[in-house]
Amino acid sequence: MKQLSTVTKPRGVDRVKQADQFIQCFHNKESEELIKKWNIQLEPKCLQIQSSKIKPGNIMMGNNTSINIETGNLDRDTQTAMLRGVGLENWGILYNDRDGRQAEDFMSCLRESIEYCKFQCKAPRTFVLHSNRIEDWIKQIDLIVQQSQGPQKVTLLLLILNGPKKNAPLYTDIKRYLINDCPIASQVILSSTLNQPKGKVKTICNKLLVQICAKVGGTPWGVSELPFTDQPTMICGMDVYHSTGKAKKSMLSFVSTEDEFFSKYMTQSIEMETGVEFSFSLCPVLVKSLQSFCGDRNGPLPSRIIIFRDGVSNSQAKTVIETEVAQFRQAIEQVKTEKNSDKPIKLIVLSVNKKVGAKFYAGERNLDNPPQGTLIDTEISNGKDDYYLISQRTTQGTVQPTHYHVLVNDLFDEPNILKKLQALSYKLCYMYYNFSGAIKIPAPIQYAHVCSNFIGDRFDPRKPQSLIKPNPILNQRRSLFFI
């Protein structure tokens, strides 16, 4: 496999050499005549361009702890007090009696991690089940809710299930019940995952606490010097799930932030016809997001709305502007009328495309992947409304950039607006709470992607009751229930 990877994942210097050899194939009389006929020009060598680097800033943790992103070990250094924790006042751990040994060892490691990460919580109640029937698990959950006087009184349920990853027999049914009917934040871990050395289990526990914090409405960490925090701003992510299965329908998810760290989200999903990429139901979606942003206390509307839209090629940009952007503007005007507000709300919409053919290499002779934060916004882009960004770190093969295209920009006359959008795009890549480093796309898009897949994968249109439809209480808690 290692030898195979040298072919499928060549180093930068090897890939450039292959490209140069390929270009040389066209330097013959027959090829040159054909190229001239089609009015095509080929550079004799790979294009050399200038790039810049965006500074990521620091990761902000609890107790005023700050971690330098470029020099710190984020996997290790983020295992400390969360930025904004939510205490686990009333929570429980459920497991099958067959998994008793793994459960005891796991709870021992979890206690150590809770103490090490300074996670605020009381001791959990434990419940041992003697059955793998879904009816018995739901019965036990209902009993916990009854004893707690309602699901709102239960902060979290942690379930140890057996079975293969993503296909545990009880997983989907229990998740659906806890999301649709009995709104309680839940975390599942497989008993097979716990059959590892204590050191690995402890690492799993540390990462588990990050997910739990996000699921119960906390903020595990933030990023310093985020642009657009000088005024109330709502950041949105949007993605559509498609399946090759004949019975599957497409699913659109839309997430929107509600705090100054761009870390707490409201989540909505729309069922769509198979293969449809564009929705005509976005006006009520953005209306709900804006209403939720204001909150029960009738807070201010955002001054800006920045929407990151995934899954759209450059050729589809016109369709996005004509269909979706018009709905966004309609929603803004509708909410302003409801709130009796004449305050302007500026809209920015960016198309984010991670499936691009462009490849970039850094260096003079020993070409390698460009460092994280590399920005290309000259020569191959128009420099006004599009740019390439490399946010993730790749240790094998060639890193693939992400292309950003600003489709709508109501702040075009604001100084350095494109630079601010570029910095925001990069910093948001560090805000995905299922990974301690930077991912390929901004976190709002990744959350929308994960949510649409989580719901779409488990929905069978022939069985309407299989649809996961989050209870409003989960949104009130700002729970990232799907990660």
Secondary structure, DSSP 8 states (H G I E B T S, - for coil): -HHHHHHHS--HHHHHHHHHHHHHTT-SHHHHHHHHHTT----SS------EE----EEE-STT-EEETTTS-HHHHTSS--SB---BSSEEEEEEGGGHHHHHHHHHHHHHHHHHTT--B---EEEEES---HHHHHHHHHHHHHHHTSGGG--EEEEEE-SSTT--TTHHHHHHIIIIIS---EEEEEGGGGSS-HHHHHHHHHHHHHHHHHHTT-B--EESS-TT-SS-EEEEEEEEE--SSTT--EEEEEEEE-STTS--EEEEEEEE-TT----S-HHHHHHHHHHHHHTTTT----SEEEEEEES--GGGHHHHIIIIIHHHHHHHHHHHHHTT-----EEEEEEEE--------BSSSS-B---TTEEE-SSSS-SSSEEEEE-S--SSS----EEEEEEEETTTTSTTHHHHHHHHHHHHTT--TT-SS--SS-HHHHHHHHHHHHHHHT--TT-GGG-----HHHHHTT--TT-
